[in-house]
Amino acid sequence: MKTMSCDLCESEFSAETFEEWFNQMKEHYMSDHADFMKEAQNKSKEEGMKWMADMKAKFESL
Ligand SMILES: [Zn+2]
């Protein structure tokens, strides 16, 4: 089990895999960072992919 915090606040989420962690983050983003989610929709797919890759690398390095 790994624990990694949200990249926007101090909330922490524990999961066995990055996919599990990301699913928890998605719900957290939608409820706590709705404004950020709205902005993210205007960003390019590349930026979204980069975020995913960065977060996955961070999770895997824990
Ligand atoms: Zn957060």
N, CA, C, O and the ligand as a Tripos MOL2 file, in Angstrom:
@<TRIPOS>MOLECULE
protein
  249   247    63     0     0
PROTEIN
NO_CHARGES

@<TRIPOS>ATOM
      1 N           0.8370   -1.2020    0.0000 N.3       1 MET1
      2 CA          0.0000    0.0000    0.0000 C.3       1 MET1
      3 C           0.8720    1.2520    0.0000 C.2       1 MET1
      4 O           1.7610    1.3990    0.8390 O.2       1 MET1
      5 N           0.6160    2.1370   -0.9320 N.am      2 LYS2
      6 CA          1.3720    3.3820   -0.9980 C.3       2 LYS2
      7 C           0.4490    4.5630   -0.7070 C.2       2 LYS2
      8 O          -0.7410    4.5310   -1.0200 O.2       2 LYS2
      9 N           1.0090    5.5840   -0.1150 N.am      3 THR3
     10 CA          0.2360    6.7820    0.1790 C.3       3 THR3
     11 C           0.8760    7.9690   -0.5180 C.2       3 THR3
     12 O           2.0680    8.2300   -0.3570 O.2       3 THR3
     13 N           0.0840    8.6750   -1.2840 N.am      4 MET4
     14 CA          0.5980    9.8670   -1.9620 C.3       4 MET4
     15 C          -0.4500   10.9570   -1.8310 C.2       4 MET4
     16 O          -1.6530   10.7110   -1.9210 O.2       4 MET4
     17 N           0.0460   12.1800   -1.6150 N.am      5 SER5
     18 CA         -0.9020   13.2730   -1.4420 C.3       5 SER5
     19 C          -1.2800   13.8890   -2.7820 C.2       5 SER5
     20 O          -0.6040   13.7190   -3.7960 O.2       5 SER5
     21 N          -2.3860   14.6060   -2.7350 N.am      6 CYS6
     22 CA         -2.8720   15.3520   -3.8910 C.3       6 CYS6
     23 C          -1.8090   16.3860   -4.2750 C.2       6 CYS6
     24 O          -1.0990   16.8980   -3.4100 O.2       6 CYS6
     25 N          -1.7010   16.6930   -5.5800 N.am      7 ASP7
     26 CA         -0.6940   17.6790   -5.9960 C.3       7 ASP7
     27 C          -1.1830   19.1060   -5.7780 C.2       7 ASP7
     28 O          -0.4260   20.0570   -5.9730 O.2       7 ASP7
     29 N          -2.4510   19.2640   -5.3720 N.am      8 LEU8
     30 CA         -2.9920   20.6150   -5.1700 C.3       8 LEU8
     31 C          -3.2760   20.9440   -3.7120 C.2       8 LEU8
     32 O          -3.4230   22.1150   -3.3630 O.2       8 LEU8
     33 N          -3.3540   19.9320   -2.8570 N.am      9 CYS9
     34 CA         -3.6240   20.1750   -1.4390 C.3       9 CYS9
     35 C          -2.9670   19.0800   -0.6050 C.2       9 CYS9
     36 O          -2.1920   18.2700   -1.1140 O.2       9 CYS9
     37 N          -3.2880   19.0740    0.6700 N.am     10 GLU10
     38 CA         -2.6200   18.1480    1.5850 C.3      10 GLU10
     39 C          -3.3060   16.7900    1.7180 C.2      10 GLU10
     40 O          -2.8180   15.9150    2.4330 O.2      10 GLU10
     41 N          -4.4320   16.6150    1.0330 N.am     11 SER11
     42 CA         -5.1710   15.3530    1.1470 C.3      11 SER11
     43 C          -4.3210   14.1770    0.6880 C.2      11 SER11
     44 O          -3.6430   14.2470   -0.3370 O.2      11 SER11
     45 N          -4.3660   13.0920    1.4620 N.am     12 GLU12
     46 CA         -3.5730   11.9210    1.1180 C.3      12 GLU12
     47 C          -4.4750   10.7580    0.7380 C.2      12 GLU12
     48 O          -5.5630   10.5820    1.2860 O.2      12 GLU12
     49 N          -3.9900    9.9660   -0.2210 N.am     13 PHE13
     50 CA         -4.7500    8.8090   -0.6740 C.3      13 PHE13
     51 C          -3.8350    7.5990   -0.7120 C.2      13 PHE13
     52 O          -2.6860    7.6680   -1.1490 O.2      13 PHE13
     53 N          -4.3900    6.4770   -0.2350 N.am     14 SER14
     54 CA         -3.6160    5.2430   -0.2180 C.3      14 SER14
     55 C          -4.1920    4.2560   -1.2170 C.2      14 SER14
     56 O          -5.4090    4.1030   -1.3290 O.2      14 SER14
     57 N          -3.3060    3.5910   -1.9370 N.am     15 ALA15
     58 CA         -3.7440    2.6000   -2.9170 C.3      15 ALA15
     59 C          -2.6240    1.6270   -3.2260 C.2      15 ALA15
     60 O          -1.4490    1.9150   -2.9990 O.2      15 ALA15
     61 N          -3.0070    0.4670   -3.7500 N.am     16 GLU16
     62 CA         -2.0140   -0.5420   -4.1180 C.3      16 GLU16
     63 C          -1.3690   -0.2130   -5.4540 C.2      16 GLU16
     64 O          -0.1830   -0.4620   -5.6700 O.2      16 GLU16
     65 N          -2.1680    0.3480   -6.3360 N.am     17 THR17
     66 CA         -1.6660    0.6380   -7.6830 C.3      17 THR17
     67 C          -1.9480    2.0900   -8.0460 C.2      17 THR17
     68 O          -2.7840    2.7450   -7.4240 O.2      17 THR17
     69 N          -1.2480    2.5800   -9.0470 N.am     18 PHE18
     70 CA         -1.4540    3.9460   -9.4930 C.3      18 PHE18
     71 C          -2.8900    4.1350   -9.9860 C.2      18 PHE18
     72 O          -3.4930    5.1830   -9.7590 O.2      18 PHE18
     73 N          -3.4330    3.1250  -10.6580 N.am     19 GLU19
     74 CA         -4.7950    3.2170  -11.1920 C.3      19 GLU19
     75 C          -5.7980    3.4380  -10.0580 C.2      19 GLU19
     76 O          -6.7030    4.2640  -10.1690 O.2      19 GLU19
     77 N          -5.6230    2.6830   -8.9590 N.am     20 GLU20
     78 CA         -6.5100    2.8370   -7.8010 C.3      20 GLU20
     79 C          -6.3620    4.2320   -7.2090 C.2      20 GLU20
     80 O          -7.3430    4.8930   -6.8700 O.2      20 GLU20
     81 N          -5.1100    4.6590   -7.0950 N.am     21 TRP21
     82 CA         -4.8370    5.9800   -6.5390 C.3      21 TRP21
     83 C          -5.4840    7.0470   -7.4230 C.2      21 TRP21
     84 O          -6.1090    7.9810   -6.9210 O.2      21 TRP21
     85 N          -5.3330    6.9060   -8.7130 N.am     22 PHE22
     86 CA         -5.8690    7.8890   -9.6530 C.3      22 PHE22
     87 C          -7.3900    7.9410   -9.6030 C.2      22 PHE22
     88 O          -7.9790    9.0160   -9.7220 O.2      22 PHE22
     89 N          -8.0320    6.7880   -9.4270 N.am     23 ASN23
     90 CA         -9.4950    6.7840   -9.3250 C.3      23 ASN23
     91 C          -9.9650    7.5700   -8.1070 C.2      23 ASN23
     92 O         -10.9620    8.2880   -8.1780 O.2      23 ASN23
     93 N          -9.2560    7.4390   -6.9950 N.am     24 GLN24
     94 CA         -9.6060    8.2110   -5.7990 C.3      24 GLN24
     95 C          -9.3660    9.7010   -6.0460 C.2      24 GLN24
     96 O         -10.1480   10.5520   -5.6190 O.2      24 GLN24
     97 N          -8.2860    9.9900   -6.7320 N.am     25 MET25
     98 CA         -7.9360   11.3740   -7.0480 C.3      25 MET25
     99 C          -8.9900   12.0280   -7.9350 C.2      25 MET25
    100 O          -9.3340   13.1960   -7.7540 O.2      25 MET25
    101 N          -9.4970   11.2600   -8.8960 N.am     26 LYS26
    102 CA        -10.5040   11.8020   -9.8060 C.3      26 LYS26
    103 C         -11.7090   12.2990   -9.0280 C.2      26 LYS26
    104 O         -12.2020   13.4010   -9.2670 O.2      26 LYS26
    105 N         -12.1870   11.4720   -8.0850 N.am     27 GLU27
    106 CA        -13.3400   11.8710   -7.2800 C.3      27 GLU27
    107 C         -13.0010   13.0680   -6.4040 C.2      27 GLU27
    108 O         -13.8080   13.9830   -6.2390 O.2      27 GLU27
    109 N         -11.8010   13.0460   -5.8470 N.am     28 HIS28
    110 CA        -11.3460   14.1540   -5.0120 C.3      28 HIS28
    111 C         -11.2380   15.4370   -5.8360 C.2      28 HIS28
    112 O         -11.6670   16.5020   -5.3890 O.2      28 HIS28
    113 N         -10.6790   15.3390   -7.0130 N.am     29 TYR29
    114 CA        -10.5550   16.4980   -7.9060 C.3      29 TYR29
    115 C         -11.9260   17.0810   -8.2130 C.2      29 TYR29
    116 O         -12.1140   18.2970   -8.1840 O.2      29 TYR29
    117 N         -12.8900   16.1970   -8.5090 N.am     30 MET30
    118 CA        -14.2190   16.6680   -8.8860 C.3      30 MET30
    119 C         -14.9390   17.3330   -7.7290 C.2      30 MET30
    120 O         -15.6740   18.2990   -7.9350 O.2      30 MET30
    121 N         -14.7390   16.8270   -6.4960 N.am     31 SER31
    122 CA        -15.4410   17.4260   -5.3690 C.3      31 SER31
    123 C         -14.6880   18.6000   -4.7580 C.2      31 SER31
    124 O         -15.3060   19.5800   -4.3430 O.2      31 SER31
    125 N         -13.3450   18.5150   -4.6950 N.am     32 ASP32
    126 CA        -12.5670   19.5650   -4.0180 C.3      32 ASP32
    127 C         -11.8690   20.5420   -4.9520 C.2      32 ASP32
    128 O         -11.5330   21.6520   -4.5400 O.2      32 ASP32
    129 N         -11.6470   20.1580   -6.1790 N.am     33 HIS33
    130 CA        -10.9310   21.0330   -7.1170 C.3      33 HIS33
    131 C         -11.7130   21.1880   -8.4150 C.2      33 HIS33
    132 O         -11.1700   21.0620   -9.5130 O.2      33 HIS33
    133 N         -12.9970   21.4620   -8.2580 N.am     34 ALA34
    134 CA        -13.8750   21.5770   -9.4290 C.3      34 ALA34
    135 C         -13.3950   22.6630  -10.3910 C.2      34 ALA34
    136 O         -13.4580   22.4890  -11.6080 O.2      34 ALA34
    137 N         -12.9160   23.7860   -9.8450 N.am     35 ASP35
    138 CA        -12.4250   24.8720  -10.7000 C.3      35 ASP35
    139 C         -11.2300   24.4260  -11.5240 C.2      35 ASP35
    140 O         -11.1130   24.7410  -12.7080 O.2      35 ASP35
    141 N         -10.3470   23.6870  -10.8690 N.am     36 PHE36
    142 CA         -9.1600   23.2010  -11.5650 C.3      36 PHE36
    143 C          -9.5620   22.2310  -12.6710 C.2      36 PHE36
    144 O          -8.9770   22.2380  -13.7540 O.2      36 PHE36
    145 N         -10.5570   21.4010  -12.3960 N.am     37 MET37
    146 CA        -11.0450   20.4530  -13.3970 C.3      37 MET37
    147 C         -11.5760   21.1820  -14.6230 C.2      37 MET37
    148 O         -11.3380   20.7710  -15.7590 O.2      37 MET37
    149 N         -12.2950   22.2650  -14.3760 N.am     38 LYS38
    150 CA        -12.8530   23.0530  -15.4720 C.3      38 LYS38
    151 C         -11.7270   23.6130  -16.3350 C.2      38 LYS38
    152 O         -11.7850   23.5470  -17.5630 O.2      38 LYS38
    153 N         -10.7070   24.1630  -15.6880 N.am     39 GLU39
    154 CA         -9.5560   24.7070  -16.4140 C.3      39 GLU39
    155 C          -8.8320   23.6060  -17.1800 C.2      39 GLU39
    156 O          -8.3760   23.8090  -18.3050 O.2      39 GLU39
    157 N          -8.7360   22.4480  -16.5550 N.am     40 ALA40
    158 CA         -8.0120   21.3350  -17.1720 C.3      40 ALA40
    159 C          -8.6370   20.9280  -18.4930 C.2      40 ALA40
    160 O          -7.9540   20.4330  -19.3890 O.2      40 ALA40
    161 N          -9.9430   21.1410  -18.6070 N.am     41 GLN41
    162 CA        -10.6230   20.7660  -19.8440 C.3      41 GLN41
    163 C         -10.1600   21.6260  -21.0180 C.2      41 GLN41
    164 O         -10.2740   21.2240  -22.1760 O.2      41 GLN41
    165 N          -9.6390   22.8120  -20.7100 N.am     42 ASN42
    166 CA         -9.1500   23.6960  -21.7670 C.3      42 ASN42
    167 C          -7.6990   23.4180  -22.1330 C.2      42 ASN42
    168 O          -7.1750   23.9590  -23.1060 O.2      42 ASN42
    169 N          -7.0580   22.5660  -21.3370 N.am     43 LYS43
    170 CA         -5.6590   22.2710  -21.6050 C.3      43 LYS43
    171 C          -5.5510   21.1830  -22.6650 C.2      43 LYS43
    172 O          -6.4960   20.4370  -22.9230 O.2      43 LYS43
    173 N          -4.3920   21.1200  -23.2580 N.am     44 SER44
    174 CA         -4.1880   20.1440  -24.3240 C.3      44 SER44
    175 C          -4.0930   18.7360  -23.7440 C.2      44 SER44
    176 O          -3.8200   18.5430  -22.5600 O.2      44 SER44
    177 N          -4.3250   17.7700  -24.6100 N.am     45 LYS45
    178 CA         -4.2440   16.3730  -24.1990 C.3      45 LYS45
    179 C          -2.8180   16.0450  -23.7490 C.2      45 LYS45
    180 O          -2.6060   15.2470  -22.8370 O.2      45 LYS45
    181 N          -1.8410   16.6860  -24.4160 N.am     46 GLU46
    182 CA         -0.4350   16.4370  -24.0790 C.3      46 GLU46
    183 C          -0.1510   16.8070  -22.6240 C.2      46 GLU46
    184 O           0.5700   16.1070  -21.9130 O.2      46 GLU46
    185 N          -0.7420   17.9340  -22.2030 N.am     47 GLU47
    186 CA         -0.5130   18.3700  -20.8240 C.3      47 GLU47
    187 C          -1.1050   17.3810  -19.8310 C.2      47 GLU47
    188 O          -0.5200   17.0760  -18.7920 O.2      47 GLU47
    189 N          -2.2970   16.8890  -20.1910 N.am     48 GLY48
    190 CA         -2.9470   15.8910  -19.3390 C.3      48 GLY48
    191 C          -2.1280   14.6170  -19.2610 C.2      48 GLY48
    192 O          -1.9950   14.0150  -18.1960 O.2      48 GLY48
    193 N          -1.5800   14.2120  -20.4010 N.am     49 MET49
    194 CA         -0.7580   13.0070  -20.4530 C.3      49 MET49
    195 C           0.5140   13.1810  -19.6350 C.2      49 MET49
    196 O           0.9760   12.2540  -18.9700 O.2      49 MET49
    197 N           1.0740   14.3960  -19.6990 N.am     50 LYS50
    198 CA          2.3040   14.6660  -18.9590 C.3      50 LYS50
    199 C           2.0350   14.6080  -17.4550 C.2      50 LYS50
    200 O           2.8360   14.0810  -16.6830 O.2      50 LYS50
    201 N           0.8850   15.1630  -17.0600 N.am     51 TRP51
    202 CA          0.5120   15.1310  -15.6400 C.3      51 TRP51
    203 C           0.4220   13.6900  -15.1710 C.2      51 TRP51
    204 O           0.9580   13.3180  -14.1270 O.2      51 TRP51
    205 N          -0.2780   12.8780  -15.9800 N.am     52 MET52
    206 CA         -0.4360   11.4630  -15.6400 C.3      52 MET52
    207 C           0.9150   10.7760  -15.4900 C.2      52 MET52
    208 O           1.1520   10.0430  -14.5300 O.2      52 MET52
    209 N           1.8030   11.0280  -16.4650 N.am     53 ALA53
    210 CA          3.1120   10.3830  -16.4640 C.3      53 ALA53
    211 C           3.9280   10.8110  -15.2430 C.2      53 ALA53
    212 O           4.5890    9.9920  -14.6040 O.2      53 ALA53
    213 N           3.8690   12.1230  -14.9280 N.am     54 ASP54
    214 CA          4.6020   12.6360  -13.7690 C.3      54 ASP54
    215 C           4.0960   12.0090  -12.4770 C.2      54 ASP54
    216 O           4.8760   11.5730  -11.6300 O.2      54 ASP54
    217 N           2.7630   11.9740  -12.3450 N.am     55 MET55
    218 CA          2.1760   11.4290  -11.1230 C.3      55 MET55
    219 C           2.4540    9.9270  -10.9910 C.2      55 MET55
    220 O           2.6970    9.4150   -9.8980 O.2      55 MET55
    221 N           2.4120    9.2410  -12.1350 N.am     56 LYS56
    222 CA          2.6700    7.7900  -12.1030 C.3      56 LYS56
    223 C           4.1130    7.5340  -11.6930 C.2      56 LYS56
    224 O           4.3860    6.6380  -10.8940 O.2      56 LYS56
    225 N           5.0340    8.3190  -12.2370 N.am     57 ALA57
    226 CA          6.4450    8.1580  -11.9030 C.3      57 ALA57
    227 C           6.6650    8.4200  -10.4130 C.2      57 ALA57
    228 O           7.4330    7.7200   -9.7530 O.2      57 ALA57
    229 N           5.9830    9.4300   -9.9020 N.am     58 LYS58
    230 CA          6.1050    9.7760   -8.4870 C.3      58 LYS58
    231 C           5.5680    8.6300   -7.6320 C.2      58 LYS58
    232 O           6.1760    8.2470   -6.6320 O.2      58 LYS58
    233 N           4.4230    8.0920   -8.0390 N.am     59 PHE59
    234 CA          3.8080    6.9950   -7.2820 C.3      59 PHE59
    235 C           4.7180    5.7640   -7.2960 C.2      59 PHE59
    236 O           4.9380    5.1280   -6.2650 O.2      59 PHE59
    237 N           5.2370    5.4440   -8.4740 N.am     60 GLU60
    238 CA          6.0820    4.2540   -8.6170 C.3      60 GLU60
    239 C           7.3820    4.3870   -7.8260 C.2      60 GLU60
    240 O           7.9670    3.3800   -7.4250 O.2      60 GLU60
    241 N           7.8370    5.6110   -7.5990 N.am     61 SER61
    242 CA          9.1110    5.8170   -6.9110 C.3      61 SER61
    243 C           8.9510    5.7600   -5.3890 C.2      61 SER61
    244 O           9.9450    5.7760   -4.6620 O.2      61 SER61
    245 N           7.7320    5.6960   -4.9150 N.am     62 LEU62
    246 CA          7.4970    5.6490   -3.4630 C.3      62 LEU62
    247 C           7.9430    4.3010   -2.8920 C.2      62 LEU62
    248 O           7.8250    4.0700   -1.6890 O.2      62 LEU62
    249 ZN         -6.5550   18.0280   -3.4110 Zn       63 ZN63
@<TRIPOS>BOND
     1     1     2 1
     2     2     3 1
     3     3     4 2
     4     3     5 am
     5     5     6 1
     6     6     7 1
     7     7     8 2
     8     7     9 am
     9     9    10 1
    10    10    11 1
    11    11    12 2
    12    11    13 am
    13    13    14 1
    14    14    15 1
    15    15    16 2
    16    15    17 am
    17    17    18 1
    18    18    19 1
    19    19    20 2
    20    19    21 am
    21    21    22 1
    22    22    23 1
    23    23    24 2
    24    23    25 am
    25    25    26 1
    26    26    27 1
    27    27    28 2
    28    27    29 am
    29    29    30 1
    30    30    31 1
    31    31    32 2
    32    31    33 am
    33    33    34 1
    34    34    35 1
    35    35    36 2
    36    35    37 am
    37    37    38 1
    38    38    39 1
    39    39    40 2
    40    39    41 am
    41    41    42 1
    42    42    43 1
    43    43    44 2
    44    43    45 am
    45    45    46 1
    46    46    47 1
    47    47    48 2
    48    47    49 am
    49    49    50 1
    50    50    51 1
    51    51    52 2
    52    51    53 am
    53    53    54 1
    54    54    55 1
    55    55    56 2
    56    55    57 am
    57    57    58 1
    58    58    59 1
    59    59    60 2
    60    59    61 am
    61    61    62 1
    62    62    63 1
    63    63    64 2
    64    63    65 am
    65    65    66 1
    66    66    67 1
    67    67    68 2
    68    67    69 am
    69    69    70 1
    70    70    71 1
    71    71    72 2
    72    71    73 am
    73    73    74 1
    74    74    75 1
    75    75    76 2
    76    75    77 am
    77    77    78 1
    78    78    79 1
    79    79    80 2
    80    79    81 am
    81    81    82 1
    82    82    83 1
    83    83    84 2
    84    83    85 am
    85    85    86 1
    86    86    87 1
    87    87    88 2
    88    87    89 am
    89    89    90 1
    90    90    91 1
    91    91    92 2
    92    91    93 am
    93    93    94 1
    94    94    95 1
    95    95    96 2
    96    95    97 am
    97    97    98 1
    98    98    99 1
    99    99   100 2
   100    99   101 am
   101   101   102 1
   102   102   103 1
   103   103   104 2
   104   103   105 am
   105   105   106 1
   106   106   107 1
   107   107   108 2
   108   107   109 am
   109   109   110 1
   110   110   111 1
   111   111   112 2
   112   111   113 am
   113   113   114 1
   114   114   115 1
   115   115   116 2
   116   115   117 am
   117   117   118 1
   118   118   119 1
   119   119   120 2
   120   119   121 am
   121   121   122 1
   122   122   123 1
   123   123   124 2
   124   123   125 am
   125   125   126 1
   126   126   127 1
   127   127   128 2
   128   127   129 am
   129   129   130 1
   130   130   131 1
   131   131   132 2
   132   131   133 am
   133   133   134 1
   134   134   135 1
   135   135   136 2
   136   135   137 am
   137   137   138 1
   138   138   139 1
   139   139   140 2
   140   139   141 am
   141   141   142 1
   142   142   143 1
   143   143   144 2
   144   143   145 am
   145   145   146 1
   146   146   147 1
   147   147   148 2
   148   147   149 am
   149   149   150 1
   150   150   151 1
   151   151   152 2
   152   151   153 am
   153   153   154 1
   154   154   155 1
   155   155   156 2
   156   155   157 am
   157   157   158 1
   158   158   159 1
   159   159   160 2
   160   159   161 am
   161   161   162 1
   162   162   163 1
   163   163   164 2
   164   163   165 am
   165   165   166 1
   166   166   167 1
   167   167   168 2
   168   167   169 am
   169   169   170 1
   170   170   171 1
   171   171   172 2
   172   171   173 am
   173   173   174 1
   174   174   175 1
   175   175   176 2
   176   175   177 am
   177   177   178 1
   178   178   179 1
   179   179   180 2
   180   179   181 am
   181   181   182 1
   182   182   183 1
   183   183   184 2
   184   183   185 am
   185   185   186 1
   186   186   187 1
   187   187   188 2
   188   187   189 am
   189   189   190 1
   190   190   191 1
   191   191   192 2
   192   191   193 am
   193   193   194 1
   194   194   195 1
   195   195   196 2
   196   195   197 am
   197   197   198 1
   198   198   199 1
   199   199   200 2
   200   199   201 am
   201   201   202 1
   202   202   203 1
   203   203   204 2
   204   203   205 am
   205   205   206 1
   206   206   207 1
   207   207   208 2
   208   207   209 am
   209   209   210 1
   210   210   211 1
   211   211   212 2
   212   211   213 am
   213   213   214 1
   214   214   215 1
   215   215   216 2
   216   215   217 am
   217   217   218 1
   218   218   219 1
   219   219   220 2
   220   219   221 am
   221   221   222 1
   222   222   223 1
   223   223   224 2
   224   223   225 am
   225   225   226 1
   226   226   227 1
   227   227   228 2
   228   227   229 am
   229   229   230 1
   230   230   231 1
   231   231   232 2
   232   231   233 am
   233   233   234 1
   234   234   235 1
   235   235   236 2
   236   235   237 am
   237   237   238 1
   238   238   239 1
   239   239   240 2
   240   239   241 am
   241   241   242 1
   242   242   243 1
   243   243   244 2
   244   243   245 am
   245   245   246 1
   246   246   247 1
   247   247   248 2
@<TRIPOS>SUBSTRUCTURE
     1 MET1         2 RESIDUE 1 A MET
     2 LYS2         6 RESIDUE 1 A LYS
     3 THR3        10 RESIDUE 1 A THR
     4 MET4        14 RESIDUE 1 A MET
     5 SER5        18 RESIDUE 1 A SER
     6 CYS6        22 RESIDUE 1 A CYS
     7 ASP7        26 RESIDUE 1 A ASP
     8 LEU8        30 RESIDUE 1 A LEU
     9 CYS9        34 RESIDUE 1 A CYS
    10 GLU10       38 RESIDUE 1 A GLU
    11 SER11       42 RESIDUE 1 A SER
    12 GLU12       46 RESIDUE 1 A GLU
    13 PHE13       50 RESIDUE 1 A PHE
    14 SER14       54 RESIDUE 1 A SER
    15 ALA15       58 RESIDUE 1 A ALA
    16 GLU16       62 RESIDUE 1 A GLU
    17 THR17       66 RESIDUE 1 A THR
    18 PHE18       70 RESIDUE 1 A PHE
    19 GLU19       74 RESIDUE 1 A GLU
    20 GLU20       78 RESIDUE 1 A GLU
    21 TRP21       82 RESIDUE 1 A TRP
    22 PHE22       86 RESIDUE 1 A PHE
    23 ASN23       90 RESIDUE 1 A ASN
    24 GLN24       94 RESIDUE 1 A GLN
    25 MET25       98 RESIDUE 1 A MET
    26 LYS26      102 RESIDUE 1 A LYS
    27 GLU27      106 RESIDUE 1 A GLU
    28 HIS28      110 RESIDUE 1 A HIS
    29 TYR29      114 RESIDUE 1 A TYR
    30 MET30      118 RESIDUE 1 A MET
    31 SER31      122 RESIDUE 1 A SER
    32 ASP32      126 RESIDUE 1 A ASP
    33 HIS33      130 RESIDUE 1 A HIS
    34 ALA34      134 RESIDUE 1 A ALA
    35 ASP35      138 RESIDUE 1 A ASP
    36 PHE36      142 RESIDUE 1 A PHE
    37 MET37      146 RESIDUE 1 A MET
    38 LYS38      150 RESIDUE 1 A LYS
    39 GLU39      154 RESIDUE 1 A GLU
    40 ALA40      158 RESIDUE 1 A ALA
    41 GLN41      162 RESIDUE 1 A GLN
    42 ASN42      166 RESIDUE 1 A ASN
    43 LYS43      170 RESIDUE 1 A LYS
    44 SER44      174 RESIDUE 1 A SER
    45 LYS45      178 RESIDUE 1 A LYS
    46 GLU46      182 RESIDUE 1 A GLU
    47 GLU47      186 RESIDUE 1 A GLU
    48 GLY48      190 RESIDUE 1 A GLY
    49 MET49      194 RESIDUE 1 A MET
    50 LYS50      198 RESIDUE 1 A LYS
    51 TRP51      202 RESIDUE 1 A TRP
    52 MET52      206 RESIDUE 1 A MET
    53 ALA53      210 RESIDUE 1 A ALA
    54 ASP54      214 RESIDUE 1 A ASP
    55 MET55      218 RESIDUE 1 A MET
    56 LYS56      222 RESIDUE 1 A LYS
    57 ALA57      226 RESIDUE 1 A ALA
    58 LYS58      230 RESIDUE 1 A LYS
    59 PHE59      234 RESIDUE 1 A PHE
    60 GLU60      238 RESIDUE 1 A GLU
    61 SER61      242 RESIDUE 1 A SER
    62 LEU62      246 RESIDUE 1 A LEU
    63 ZN63       249 GROUP 0 **** ****
